[in-house]
Structure formats: structure tokens, C-alpha cells
Amino acid sequence: MEVCVRCLVSGRVQGVFFRGSARREAMRLGVRGYARNLRDGRVEVLACGPRDAVDALCAWLRTGPPAARVEAVECAPCAEPVPPDFTVR
């Protein structure tokens, strides 16, 4: 079963290759969606795909790349058109 979730990641997550690393992890897991910086310093991630793969990406977001310092991750189901792959915006 395919699911889509939108996650908001806060902490030191901009300027530390968070979006690019999230894309690499999403591609490895077969997850589609995007990662983009928000003006308030958070990163928004849309993750769509098989539940196990999306759950694995959401778990990865709680740590992120080595230079990141994730303080919180809030994920909620969403209904949004699913991109054909995973992009960085």
C-alpha cells in the first residue's frame, strides 16, 4: 500500500546538505517526493511510496546527515499529487 506523508524537520538542517542527503536516501529506498527549505529554517519533506520505505525515510530524517542537528520531526499524512521521483527544491 502506498502512503504519502509531509514531514517538517527542525534544528540545524539548512546549509548542512540535508536536502541532498534526504534525496539520496529517498532514491535508495524508492521513495518519491521532495525536500525543500522553508523560510523559518526548517526543511519540509514530502515522502510517498510503500509504507515500509516511507517509514524508513521518516526514521532517517530524525538523524539526517552528519553535520545536521535535528531537534524535531513532525510527520502527518497528506493527499498531494505525487511527483514521479524525488527532487530538491
C-alpha positions, 0 to 999 in steps of 0.5 A, spaced: 500 500 500 502 506 498 502 512 503 504 519 502 506 523 508 509 531 509 514 531 514 517 538 517 524 537 520 527 542 525 534 544 528 540 545 524 538 542 517 539 548 512 546 549 509 548 542 512 546 538 505 540 535 508 536 536 502 541 532 498 542 527 503 534 526 504 534 525 496 539 520 496 536 516 501 529 517 498 532 514 491 535 508 495 529 506 498 524 508 492 521 513 495 518 519 491 517 526 493 521 532 495 525 536 500 525 543 500 527 549 505 522 553 508 523 560 510 523 559 518 529 554 517 526 548 517 526 543 511 519 540 509 519 533 506 514 530 502 515 522 502 510 517 498 511 510 496 510 503 500 509 504 507 515 500 509 520 505 505 516 511 507 517 509 514 524 508 513 525 515 510 521 518 516 526 514 521 532 517 517 530 524 517 530 524 525 538 523 524 539 526 517 546 527 515 552 528 519 553 535 520 545 536 521 542 537 528 535 535 528 531 537 534 524 535 531 520 531 526 513 532 525 510 527 520 502 527 518 499 524 512 497 528 506 493 527 499 498 531 494 499 529 487 505 525 487 511 527 483 514 521 479 521 521 483 524 525 488 527 532 487 530 538 491 527 544 491 
